[in-house]
């Protein structure tokens, strides 16, 4: 079928011979560098090559706040074989080489996102001008998708910023602001958006006077002389690999391959280096890890547009946080960091002082990294007020209640809040497991109450579960969803049920691990195996971090709701009775001293057996019990789809992204394999492993959780 030709670029030339090539993808809010756009760019370059009138080329974007958002990820996802990948990427490299070889100066005018392939295009230009506005972000972010830059990024970036800095920027997927990019020599000018036209004219004058090259040379760092020395180069690369391995445990090959390529090609010609880059890119692009990370990227993009409501969100100009313990002070800090005026509410002034001190400590950490000044911190903290009597809440738009998980305490606070807040205020509860409908049964306006479950530590954890009670209004849901996004979080709406989504799936994993220990297996071995699987920490380390008393409380709630399959391990209650609550008491499964931990010497007293299990059995008992509970959550429509469930588990528990999420991992094994294994486990260990109905039906029809796989399987 013939494709209708789309025009991506508009070209104009003025009387001085200055060409402006404007990238403007039709019917789209963003520019992405699809191959059709690249081929059209090639045609434009070929036409300009021989035009003797041209004195300079400026490449711009017609899109607001977007230069080029990157390559077309759908096209990368579609790469299926080596030959296709090499052919298409090789052609792309040639096009950028043509751009670089044009016989007149070329300038990329960057206003907005300039990422991945977009930056690789800019790197092929002679000069780069960026705006220093908040919407401008510049970086080679490919490793976050399981690939490396494939259009010359590994070759051209070191020439501007040096060997060491190029490795850092690529392996960490850093997105730089305009001023930072200028400081590193990645761009040649950084100006406020409104001055971009003036800066363009200044560049034109300097080009026509043949003085631009001399002016910009001074700011470029380039590859330092000692970075080319073999021992130094090898040491830098070794240290970079060590840092990546420490962060990723070797589960993500892309950043390591990026280091290999930059190290190997540092002293090569561009032509030779591009071949090495392409050879390294190809197997990564067709790998399952890349497909998994790309799938999560698409889910992330879908969630950015998701409102989970038919109504429009209310405008939030101010917020209050009632209860200023660990969670409350964390939520207040996030609000203050986004410059939302926040009022703290607690009974004791001592609690408020503690919360303010924690907030300042968080800001100081950011200041030490050079990302905030004392003045900026002062301005943010000036927006924080407090009350010990629930006064000053009459103009607040959203109140977030974050007191202890005690229904009686929460209900008392709701009674006071309803008598205090204005008519349209939304009241959100940060409960991690309590039923919203029951909590607000006696309130006058249950429609204004909504669950807004943050995860600990609030500053770092990106997920917020949004829970509607039976009478929660669509407007209340829309308001907290929009607020969560404003706070830099990813909100996912889940249905009302005990434990909601993440804790409901996670608790069986922690419980099963405790049972395996009870039977005689070693704590450190279980932790080691699950960390090797890709979990950010083992289940016992996690239990100690969260607190054994909290684990026991949530386990009891889930047991009351779901019965036998959620029966808590007796280990939890025994440890709670001994006040072995984990990190906060210094003693849990491990003994904690400062940042170090060793096995609790007395923990063996709680074991009832001498069982030693195979590695695969430990992993399957821990992981497949989660898969089973996740399938039940889909059956009960707790969450909209498998993609959102997987994203919630990745963001809320650190389930390994390289595996694509919990259900994508199940798909990689096949529903028949998962069900067969669960049936074996049920026979050996009990009913809690009985496969969910959804899994049984899927196995019978050879179906998977992800639609694309269903198509693949016919």
C-alpha positions as CSV (number, residue, x, y, z in Angstrom):
1,X,0.0,0.0,0.0
2,X,1.4,3.4,-1.0
3,X,1.9,5.8,1.9
4,X,0.9,9.4,1.4
5,X,4.0,11.7,1.5
6,X,4.1,13.8,4.6
7,X,6.1,17.1,4.8
8,X,8.1,17.4,8.0
9,X,10.3,20.3,7.1
10,X,9.7,23.8,5.9
11,X,12.7,25.7,4.3
12,X,13.2,29.4,3.8
13,X,16.2,31.6,2.8
14,X,16.6,35.3,3.3
15,X,18.5,37.8,1.2
16,X,21.7,37.2,3.2
17,X,21.7,33.5,2.3
18,X,20.6,32.4,5.8
19,X,18.5,29.3,5.6
20,X,16.0,28.3,8.3
21,X,14.8,24.7,8.2
22,X,11.8,24.3,10.5
23,X,10.8,20.8,11.8
24,X,7.0,20.6,12.0
25,X,5.5,17.2,12.1
26,X,1.9,17.5,10.8
27,X,-1.0,16.7,13.1
28,X,1.2,16.3,16.2
29,X,2.1,18.3,19.2
30,X,5.7,16.9,19.2
31,X,8.5,16.3,16.8
32,X,9.9,12.8,16.8
33,X,12.7,11.7,14.5
34,X,10.9,8.9,12.6
35,X,12.7,7.4,9.5
36,X,10.4,9.2,7.1
37,X,11.4,12.5,8.7
38,X,15.1,11.5,8.4
39,X,14.7,10.6,4.7
40,X,13.1,14.0,4.0
41,X,15.9,15.7,5.9
42,X,18.3,13.9,3.7
43,X,16.6,15.3,0.6
44,X,16.8,18.8,2.0
45,X,20.5,18.4,2.8
46,X,21.2,17.1,-0.8
47,X,19.4,20.1,-2.3
48,X,21.3,22.5,0.0
49,X,24.8,21.0,-0.6
50,X,25.2,22.6,-4.0
51,X,23.4,25.9,-3.4
52,X,26.1,28.5,-3.5
53,X,23.8,31.2,-2.1
54,X,23.7,29.6,1.4
55,X,25.9,31.2,4.1
56,X,24.4,29.3,7.1
57,X,21.7,26.8,8.1
58,X,19.6,27.2,11.3
59,X,17.5,24.2,12.3
60,X,14.4,25.1,14.4
61,X,11.2,23.5,15.6
62,X,7.7,24.8,15.1
63,X,6.4,23.0,18.2
64,X,6.0,24.8,21.5
65,X,8.5,23.5,24.2
66,X,9.8,20.7,21.9
67,X,12.8,20.7,19.7
68,X,12.9,17.0,18.9
69,X,11.7,14.6,21.6
70,X,13.8,11.8,20.3
71,X,13.6,9.0,17.8
72,X,10.3,7.3,17.1
73,X,10.2,4.6,19.7
74,X,7.5,2.6,17.9
75,X,10.1,2.1,15.1
76,X,12.8,1.0,17.6
77,X,10.3,-1.4,19.2
78,X,9.5,-2.8,15.7
79,X,13.1,-3.8,15.1
80,X,13.0,-7.6,14.7
81,X,16.2,-8.7,13.1
82,X,19.9,-7.8,12.8
83,X,19.8,-6.9,9.1
84,X,16.9,-4.5,9.3
85,X,18.3,-2.7,12.3
86,X,21.8,-2.3,10.8
87,X,20.4,-1.1,7.5
88,X,18.1,1.5,8.9
89,X,20.5,2.8,11.6
90,X,23.4,2.8,9.1
91,X,21.3,5.0,6.8
92,X,20.5,7.3,9.7
93,X,24.2,7.7,10.5
94,X,24.9,8.6,6.9
95,X,22.2,11.3,6.9
96,X,23.8,12.9,10.0
97,X,27.2,12.6,8.4
98,X,25.8,14.5,5.4
99,X,24.5,17.2,7.7
100,X,27.9,17.5,9.5
101,X,29.7,17.7,6.1
102,X,27.6,20.6,4.7
103,X,30.0,23.3,3.4
104,X,28.5,26.1,5.5
105,X,27.9,26.6,9.3
106,X,24.9,24.8,10.8
107,X,23.2,25.8,14.0
108,X,20.6,23.9,16.1
109,X,18.2,26.3,17.9
110,X,17.0,24.3,20.8
111,X,13.9,25.4,22.7
112,X,12.3,22.5,24.6
113,X,13.0,18.8,24.8
114,X,16.0,17.8,22.8
115,X,16.5,14.1,23.6
116,X,18.0,11.0,22.2
117,X,18.0,11.2,18.4
118,X,17.0,14.9,18.6
119,X,20.3,15.6,20.4
120,X,22.2,13.4,18.0
121,X,20.9,15.6,15.2
122,X,22.0,18.7,17.1
123,X,25.4,17.2,17.7
124,X,25.8,16.8,13.9
125,X,25.4,20.6,13.6
126,X,28.4,22.9,14.1
127,X,26.8,24.9,16.8
128,X,24.0,24.6,19.3
129,X,21.9,27.4,21.0
130,X,19.5,26.5,23.8
131,X,17.0,28.3,25.9
132,X,17.4,28.2,29.7
133,X,13.7,27.9,30.3
134,X,12.3,25.1,32.5
135,X,10.9,23.2,29.5
136,X,14.3,22.8,27.8
137,X,15.9,19.4,28.6
138,X,18.9,18.1,26.7
139,X,20.3,14.6,26.9
140,X,21.1,11.2,25.4
141,X,18.5,9.1,27.3
142,X,18.6,5.9,25.2
143,X,19.9,3.6,28.0
144,X,16.6,4.1,29.8
145,X,15.1,2.2,26.9
146,X,17.7,-0.6,27.0
147,X,19.7,0.7,24.0
148,X,22.6,3.1,23.4
149,X,22.8,6.2,21.2
150,X,22.9,4.8,17.6
151,X,23.1,7.9,15.4
152,X,26.5,9.1,16.4
153,X,25.9,10.2,20.0
154,X,28.7,8.1,21.5
155,X,31.1,9.6,18.9
156,X,30.2,13.3,18.9
157,X,29.3,13.9,22.5
158,X,32.9,13.2,23.9
159,X,34.3,15.7,21.4
160,X,32.3,18.4,23.1
161,X,32.2,17.5,26.8
162,X,35.1,15.1,27.2
163,X,35.4,11.3,27.8
164,X,34.5,11.2,31.5
165,X,31.5,13.5,31.3
166,X,30.2,11.8,28.1
167,X,30.1,8.5,29.9
168,X,28.3,10.0,32.9
169,X,25.7,11.8,30.8
170,X,24.9,8.7,28.6
171,X,25.0,6.0,31.4
172,X,22.8,8.1,33.7
173,X,20.4,9.3,31.0
174,X,20.9,12.8,32.3
175,X,18.6,15.6,31.1
176,X,20.4,18.9,31.3
177,X,19.0,22.4,31.5
178,X,20.3,25.0,29.0
179,X,22.7,26.7,31.5
180,X,24.2,23.4,32.6
181,X,24.6,22.3,29.0
182,X,26.4,25.5,28.3
183,X,28.7,25.0,31.3
184,X,29.7,21.6,30.0
185,X,30.3,22.9,26.5
186,X,27.4,20.8,25.0
187,X,25.7,24.0,23.7
188,X,27.4,27.3,22.7
189,X,24.8,29.7,24.2
190,X,21.9,29.6,26.7
191,X,19.4,32.4,26.7
192,X,15.8,33.0,28.0
193,X,13.2,31.9,25.5
194,X,12.2,35.4,24.6
195,X,15.8,36.2,23.5
196,X,16.2,33.3,21.1
197,X,15.6,35.5,18.1
198,X,18.2,38.0,19.2
199,X,20.7,35.3,19.8
200,X,20.0,33.9,16.3
201,X,20.7,37.3,14.8
202,X,23.9,37.7,16.8
203,X,25.1,34.3,15.5
204,X,24.2,35.3,12.0
205,X,26.3,38.4,12.3
206,X,29.2,36.4,13.7
207,X,29.0,33.8,10.9
208,X,28.9,36.5,8.2
209,X,31.9,38.2,9.8
210,X,33.6,34.7,10.1
211,X,34.3,35.1,13.9
212,X,31.8,32.7,15.4
213,X,34.1,29.7,15.5
214,X,36.8,31.6,17.4
215,X,34.2,32.9,19.9
216,X,32.7,29.5,20.8
217,X,36.0,27.5,20.9
218,X,36.8,29.1,24.3
219,X,33.9,27.4,26.0
220,X,34.3,23.9,24.6
221,X,35.9,21.4,26.9
222,X,36.5,18.6,24.4
223,X,38.5,15.5,25.3
224,X,41.2,16.3,27.8
225,X,44.7,15.3,26.7
226,X,45.2,12.9,29.6
227,X,41.8,11.1,28.8
228,X,43.4,9.8,25.7
229,X,46.2,8.1,27.6
230,X,45.5,4.4,27.7
231,X,46.0,3.8,31.4
232,X,43.8,6.8,32.3
233,X,41.2,5.9,29.8
234,X,41.0,2.4,31.1
235,X,40.8,3.6,34.7
236,X,38.0,6.0,34.0
237,X,36.0,3.3,32.1
238,X,36.6,0.8,34.9
239,X,35.4,3.2,37.6
240,X,32.3,4.0,35.4
241,X,31.5,0.3,35.0
242,X,31.9,-0.2,38.8
243,X,29.4,2.7,39.4
244,X,26.9,1.2,36.9
245,X,27.2,-2.3,38.4
246,X,26.7,-0.9,41.9
247,X,23.5,0.7,40.8
248,X,22.1,-2.0,38.5
249,X,23.7,-5.2,39.7
250,X,24.5,-5.9,36.0
251,X,20.8,-6.4,35.0
252,X,20.9,-3.6,32.4
253,X,23.5,-4.2,29.6
254,X,23.0,-0.9,27.8
255,X,25.0,1.4,30.0
256,X,27.8,-1.1,30.2
257,X,27.9,-1.4,26.4
258,X,27.8,2.4,26.1
259,X,31.0,2.6,28.2
260,X,32.6,-0.1,26.1
261,X,31.8,1.8,22.8
262,X,33.0,5.2,24.1
263,X,36.2,3.6,25.5
264,X,37.0,1.6,22.4
265,X,36.3,4.4,19.9
266,X,37.8,7.4,21.7
267,X,40.8,7.5,19.4
268,X,39.1,6.1,16.2
269,X,38.0,8.1,13.2
270,X,34.3,9.0,13.1
271,X,33.7,6.4,10.3
272,X,35.3,3.6,12.3
273,X,33.6,4.6,15.6
274,X,30.1,4.7,14.0
275,X,30.6,1.1,12.9
276,X,31.4,0.0,16.4
277,X,28.4,2.0,17.7
278,X,26.1,0.3,15.2
279,X,27.4,-3.2,16.1
280,X,26.7,-2.6,19.7
281,X,23.3,-1.0,19.1
282,X,21.9,-3.8,17.1
283,X,21.7,-6.7,19.6
284,X,20.4,-4.3,22.3
285,X,17.6,-3.0,20.1
286,X,16.3,-6.4,19.4
287,X,16.7,-7.7,23.0
288,X,13.8,-8.6,25.3
289,X,15.1,-6.1,27.9
290,X,14.7,-3.3,25.4
291,X,11.2,-4.4,24.4
292,X,10.3,-4.6,28.1
293,X,11.6,-1.1,28.9
294,X,9.9,0.4,25.8
295,X,6.6,-1.2,26.9
296,X,7.0,0.5,30.3
297,X,7.8,3.8,28.6
298,X,4.6,3.6,26.6
299,X,2.6,2.8,29.8
300,X,4.3,5.8,31.4
301,X,3.3,8.0,28.5
302,X,-0.3,6.7,28.7
303,X,-0.4,7.5,32.4
304,X,0.7,11.1,31.8
305,X,-2.4,11.6,29.8
306,X,-4.7,9.6,32.2
307,X,-7.1,11.6,34.4
308,X,-9.1,8.6,35.7
309,X,-12.2,10.8,35.8
310,X,-14.8,12.3,33.5
311,X,-14.9,15.6,35.5
312,X,-12.5,18.5,35.5
313,X,-10.0,18.9,38.4
314,X,-10.4,21.7,40.9
315,X,-7.6,24.3,41.0
316,X,-5.3,23.7,44.0
317,X,-3.7,26.9,45.2
318,X,-3.0,25.6,48.8
319,X,-2.9,22.4,50.7
320,X,-2.8,21.1,54.3
321,X,-1.2,18.0,55.8
322,X,-2.8,16.7,59.1
323,X,-0.4,14.4,60.9
324,X,3.3,15.1,60.5
325,X,5.0,11.8,61.2
326,X,7.3,10.2,58.7
327,X,4.7,10.1,55.9
328,X,3.1,13.5,56.7
329,X,6.3,15.4,56.8
330,X,7.4,13.7,53.6
331,X,4.1,14.7,51.9
332,X,4.5,18.3,53.2
333,X,8.0,18.5,51.9
334,X,6.9,17.4,48.4
335,X,4.2,20.0,48.4
336,X,6.6,22.7,49.6
337,X,9.3,21.7,47.0
338,X,6.7,22.3,44.3
339,X,6.0,25.7,45.8
340,X,2.4,24.9,46.9
341,X,1.6,26.7,50.2
342,X,1.2,24.0,52.8
343,X,-0.2,24.2,56.3
344,X,0.9,21.5,58.8
345,X,-1.6,20.3,61.4
346,X,-0.6,18.4,64.6
347,X,-1.6,18.3,68.3
348,X,1.9,19.0,69.6
349,X,4.3,21.9,68.7
350,X,7.1,19.4,69.2
351,X,5.8,17.3,66.3
352,X,5.6,20.3,64.0
353,X,9.1,21.4,64.9
354,X,10.4,17.8,64.1
355,X,8.6,17.9,60.7
356,X,10.0,21.3,59.8
357,X,13.5,20.1,60.7
358,X,13.0,17.0,58.5
359,X,11.9,19.2,55.6
360,X,14.9,21.5,56.0
361,X,17.2,18.5,56.1
362,X,15.7,17.2,52.7
363,X,16.2,20.7,51.2
364,X,19.8,20.9,52.5
365,X,20.6,17.6,50.8
366,X,19.5,19.0,47.5
367,X,21.5,22.2,48.2
368,X,24.7,20.2,48.7
369,X,24.2,18.7,45.3
370,X,24.1,22.3,43.9
371,X,20.5,22.1,42.8
372,X,19.0,24.7,45.2
373,X,20.3,27.9,46.8
374,X,19.7,29.0,50.4
375,X,17.4,31.8,49.0
376,X,15.3,29.3,47.0
377,X,15.0,27.0,50.1
378,X,13.9,30.1,52.1
379,X,11.2,31.0,49.7
380,X,9.9,27.4,49.7
381,X,9.9,27.1,53.5
382,X,8.2,30.5,53.8
383,X,5.1,28.9,52.3
384,X,4.9,26.4,55.2
385,X,2.6,27.4,58.1
386,X,1.3,25.4,61.0
387,X,-1.5,24.9,63.5
388,X,-2.0,22.9,66.7
389,X,-5.7,23.7,66.8
390,X,-6.9,23.0,63.3
391,X,-7.2,26.8,62.7
392,X,-6.5,28.5,59.3
393,X,-7.9,25.7,57.2
394,X,-10.9,27.6,55.9
395,X,-9.3,28.6,52.6
396,X,-7.4,25.4,51.9
397,X,-8.2,23.5,48.7
398,X,-6.9,20.0,49.5
399,X,-6.3,18.5,53.0
400,X,-4.2,15.3,53.2
401,X,-4.7,13.3,56.3
402,X,-1.7,11.3,57.3
403,X,-2.2,10.1,60.9
404,X,-1.8,6.6,62.1
405,X,-3.8,3.6,60.6
406,X,-6.4,3.8,63.3
407,X,-10.0,4.3,62.0
408,X,-11.2,5.9,65.3
409,X,-8.5,8.6,65.1
410,X,-9.1,9.3,61.4
411,X,-12.9,9.6,61.9
412,X,-12.4,12.1,64.7
413,X,-10.2,14.2,62.5
414,X,-12.7,14.1,59.7
415,X,-15.4,15.4,62.0
416,X,-13.2,18.3,62.9
417,X,-12.2,19.0,59.3
418,X,-15.7,19.1,58.0
419,X,-16.5,21.7,60.6
420,X,-13.4,23.7,59.6
421,X,-12.7,23.5,55.8
422,X,-14.5,25.4,53.1
423,X,-17.3,23.8,51.1
424,X,-15.4,22.8,48.0
425,X,-12.3,21.4,49.8
426,X,-11.2,17.9,48.9
427,X,-10.1,15.7,51.8
428,X,-7.6,12.9,51.0
429,X,-6.4,10.1,53.3
430,X,-3.0,8.6,53.0
431,X,-4.3,5.2,54.4
432,X,-2.3,2.2,53.1
433,X,-5.0,-0.4,53.7
434,X,-8.2,0.9,55.3
435,X,-11.6,1.0,53.5
436,X,-12.4,4.5,52.4
437,X,-16.2,4.0,52.3
438,X,-16.2,2.7,55.9
439,X,-13.9,5.5,57.1
440,X,-16.3,8.2,55.8
441,X,-19.6,6.6,56.4
442,X,-20.6,9.2,59.1
443,X,-19.3,12.2,57.3
444,X,-21.6,14.9,55.9
445,X,-20.0,15.1,52.4
446,X,-18.5,11.6,51.6
447,X,-18.1,12.8,48.0
448,X,-15.2,15.0,48.9
449,X,-13.2,12.2,50.5
450,X,-10.7,10.2,48.5
451,X,-7.7,7.9,49.1
452,X,-4.3,9.3,48.2
453,X,-1.8,6.6,49.2
454,X,1.8,7.8,49.0
455,X,4.7,5.4,49.5
456,X,7.6,5.7,51.9
457,X,10.0,7.5,51.5
458,X,7.7,10.0,49.9
459,X,10.5,12.1,48.4
460,X,11.8,9.2,46.4
461,X,8.9,6.9,45.7
462,X,7.1,8.0,42.5
463,X,3.8,6.1,42.9
464,X,0.5,7.4,44.4
465,X,-2.5,5.0,44.6
466,X,-5.7,6.9,44.2
467,X,-8.8,5.2,45.7
468,X,-12.4,6.3,45.3
469,X,-14.9,5.3,48.0
470,X,-18.5,4.4,47.0
471,X,-19.6,8.1,47.1
472,X,-16.3,9.8,46.1
473,X,-17.0,12.3,43.3
474,X,-15.3,12.2,40.0
475,X,-14.2,15.8,40.6
476,X,-12.4,14.7,43.8
477,X,-10.6,11.9,41.9
478,X,-9.6,14.3,39.1
479,X,-8.3,16.9,41.6
480,X,-5.9,14.5,43.5
481,X,-4.8,12.9,40.2
482,X,-3.8,16.3,38.9
483,X,-2.2,17.3,42.2
484,X,-0.1,14.0,42.3
485,X,1.2,14.8,38.8
486,X,2.1,18.3,39.8
487,X,4.1,16.8,42.6
488,X,6.1,14.8,40.1
489,X,4.3,11.5,41.0
490,X,2.6,8.9,38.9
491,X,-1.0,8.4,40.1
492,X,-2.8,5.1,39.4
493,X,-6.4,4.7,40.3
494,X,-7.2,1.5,42.1
495,X,-10.5,0.1,43.3
496,X,-11.4,-0.1,47.0
497,X,-10.2,-3.4,48.5
498,X,-8.1,-4.4,51.5
499,X,-4.5,-3.5,50.8
500,X,-5.5,-1.7,47.6
501,X,-3.2,-2.9,44.8
502,X,0.5,-2.8,45.7
503,X,0.4,-3.9,49.3
504,X,-2.2,-6.6,48.5
505,X,0.3,-8.1,46.0
506,X,3.4,-7.5,48.0
507,X,2.3,-8.9,51.4
508,X,2.0,-12.5,50.1
509,X,5.6,-12.2,48.8
510,X,6.9,-11.0,52.2
511,X,4.7,-13.6,54.0
512,X,5.9,-16.5,51.8
513,X,9.5,-15.5,52.4
514,X,8.9,-15.6,56.2
515,X,7.4,-19.0,55.8
516,X,10.4,-20.3,54.0
517,X,12.6,-19.0,56.8
518,X,10.3,-20.6,59.3
519,X,10.7,-24.0,57.5
520,X,14.5,-23.7,57.9
521,X,15.8,-21.7,54.9
522,X,18.5,-19.0,55.5
523,X,17.4,-15.4,55.5
524,X,20.5,-14.1,53.7
525,X,20.2,-16.7,51.0
526,X,16.5,-15.8,50.3
527,X,17.5,-12.1,50.2
528,X,20.4,-12.8,48.0
529,X,18.4,-14.8,45.4
530,X,15.6,-12.3,45.1
531,X,18.1,-9.4,44.8
532,X,19.8,-11.4,42.0
533,X,16.4,-11.8,40.4
534,X,16.2,-8.0,40.2
535,X,14.4,-6.9,43.3
536,X,15.9,-3.7,44.8
537,X,16.4,-5.5,48.1
538,X,15.6,-8.9,49.6
539,X,12.2,-9.4,51.4
540,X,13.8,-9.5,54.9
541,X,15.8,-6.4,54.3
542,X,12.6,-4.7,53.0
543,X,10.6,-6.0,56.1
544,X,13.2,-4.4,58.4
545,X,13.0,-1.1,56.4
546,X,9.2,-0.9,56.6
547,X,8.9,-2.1,60.2
548,X,7.7,-5.5,61.4
549,X,4.8,-4.0,63.4
550,X,3.5,-2.3,60.2
551,X,3.9,-5.6,58.3
552,X,2.0,-7.5,61.0
553,X,-0.8,-4.9,61.1
554,X,-1.3,-4.9,57.3
555,X,-1.1,-8.8,57.2
556,X,-3.9,-9.0,59.8
557,X,-6.1,-6.6,57.7
558,X,-5.5,-8.7,54.6
559,X,-6.1,-12.0,56.4
560,X,-9.4,-10.7,57.7
561,X,-10.4,-9.7,54.1
562,X,-9.1,-12.6,52.1
563,X,-8.9,-15.5,54.5
564,X,-6.6,-18.5,54.5
565,X,-4.4,-17.6,51.5
566,X,-3.2,-14.5,53.4
567,X,-2.6,-16.3,56.8
568,X,0.3,-14.3,58.3
569,X,3.5,-16.2,59.2
570,X,3.8,-16.6,63.0
571,X,7.3,-15.1,62.7
572,X,5.9,-11.6,62.4
573,X,3.8,-11.7,65.6
574,X,6.7,-13.4,67.5
575,X,9.1,-10.7,66.4
576,X,6.7,-7.9,67.2
577,X,6.2,-9.3,70.7
578,X,10.0,-9.2,71.2
579,X,10.0,-5.6,69.9
580,X,12.2,-6.7,67.0
581,X,10.6,-4.2,64.7
582,X,13.5,-3.8,62.2
583,X,15.6,-0.8,61.5
584,X,13.8,1.6,63.8
585,X,14.5,-0.5,66.9
586,X,17.9,-1.7,65.6
587,X,16.8,-5.3,65.7
588,X,14.8,-7.3,63.1
589,X,15.7,-10.1,60.8
590,X,19.0,-8.2,60.9
591,X,20.8,-6.2,63.5
592,X,21.3,-2.6,62.3
593,X,24.1,-0.3,63.4
594,X,24.2,3.0,61.4
595,X,24.2,2.0,57.7
596,X,25.6,-1.5,58.3
597,X,23.6,-4.6,59.1
598,X,24.4,-8.2,60.2
599,X,22.2,-11.2,60.7
600,X,20.3,-11.1,64.0
601,X,22.1,-13.9,65.9
602,X,18.9,-14.9,67.8
603,X,16.6,-15.1,64.8
604,X,17.2,-18.8,64.4
605,X,15.2,-19.5,67.5
606,X,12.1,-18.7,65.5
607,X,12.7,-21.5,62.9
608,X,10.6,-24.7,63.1
609,X,12.4,-26.8,60.6
610,X,15.6,-27.6,58.8
611,X,14.3,-27.4,55.2
612,X,16.8,-26.4,52.4
613,X,15.2,-25.4,49.2
614,X,16.3,-25.3,45.5
615,X,17.0,-21.8,44.1
616,X,14.1,-22.1,41.6
617,X,11.7,-23.2,44.3
618,X,12.6,-20.2,46.5
619,X,12.1,-17.8,43.5
620,X,8.8,-19.4,42.4
621,X,7.3,-19.4,45.8
622,X,8.1,-15.7,46.3
623,X,7.3,-14.4,42.8
624,X,4.5,-16.6,41.5
625,X,2.4,-16.0,44.7
626,X,2.5,-12.3,43.6
627,X,1.6,-13.2,40.0
628,X,-1.4,-15.2,41.3
629,X,-2.6,-12.3,43.5
630,X,-2.1,-9.8,40.6
631,X,-4.3,-12.0,38.4
632,X,-7.0,-11.9,41.0
633,X,-6.7,-8.1,41.1
634,X,-7.3,-8.0,37.3
635,X,-10.3,-10.4,37.7
636,X,-11.8,-8.1,40.3
637,X,-11.0,-4.9,38.2
638,X,-8.9,-3.5,41.0
639,X,-6.9,-1.8,38.3
640,X,-7.7,-0.9,34.7
641,X,-5.2,-3.2,32.9
642,X,-2.1,-5.3,33.1
643,X,0.1,-2.4,32.0
644,X,-1.0,-0.2,34.8
645,X,-0.6,-3.0,37.3
646,X,2.9,-3.7,36.2
647,X,3.8,0.0,36.4
648,X,2.4,0.2,39.9
649,X,4.6,-2.7,41.0
650,X,7.7,-1.3,39.3
651,X,7.1,2.2,40.9
652,X,5.7,1.0,44.2
653,X,7.9,-2.0,45.0
654,X,10.9,-1.7,42.6
655,X,9.9,-4.9,40.7
656,X,12.6,-5.1,38.1
657,X,11.9,-2.9,35.1
658,X,14.2,-4.9,32.9
659,X,11.7,-7.7,33.3
660,X,8.9,-5.4,32.2
661,X,6.8,-5.8,35.3
662,X,5.2,-8.7,37.2
663,X,2.7,-9.8,34.6
664,X,5.1,-9.3,31.7
665,X,7.4,-11.6,33.5
666,X,4.6,-14.1,33.8
667,X,4.0,-13.7,30.0
668,X,7.7,-14.5,29.4
669,X,7.1,-17.9,31.1
670,X,3.8,-18.5,29.4
671,X,0.4,-18.9,31.2
672,X,0.5,-22.7,30.9
673,X,4.0,-22.8,32.6
674,X,2.8,-20.5,35.4
675,X,-0.4,-22.5,36.1
676,X,1.5,-25.9,36.0
677,X,4.0,-24.5,38.5
678,X,1.3,-23.1,40.8
679,X,-0.5,-26.4,40.8
680,X,2.7,-28.1,41.9
681,X,3.2,-25.6,44.6
682,X,-0.4,-26.0,45.7
683,X,0.0,-29.7,46.1
684,X,3.3,-29.3,48.0
685,X,2.5,-26.2,50.2
686,X,-1.2,-25.6,50.3
687,X,-4.3,-23.8,48.9
688,X,-2.7,-20.4,48.9
689,X,-1.0,-21.4,45.6
690,X,-4.3,-22.5,43.9
691,X,-4.2,-20.7,40.5
692,X,-6.6,-17.8,40.0
693,X,-9.5,-18.4,37.6
694,X,-8.1,-15.9,35.2
695,X,-4.8,-17.7,35.0
696,X,-6.6,-21.1,34.5
697,X,-8.7,-19.6,31.6
698,X,-5.6,-18.0,30.0
699,X,-3.6,-21.3,30.2
700,X,-6.5,-23.1,28.5
701,X,-6.5,-20.7,25.6
702,X,-2.7,-20.1,25.6
703,X,-3.3,-16.3,26.2
704,X,-1.0,-13.7,27.8
705,X,-1.6,-10.5,29.7
706,X,-0.3,-8.2,27.0
707,X,-2.3,-7.8,23.8
708,X,0.7,-7.8,21.4
709,X,1.6,-11.3,22.7
710,X,-1.9,-12.5,22.2
711,X,-1.7,-11.4,18.6
712,X,1.7,-13.1,18.2
713,X,0.3,-16.3,19.6
714,X,-2.5,-16.1,17.1
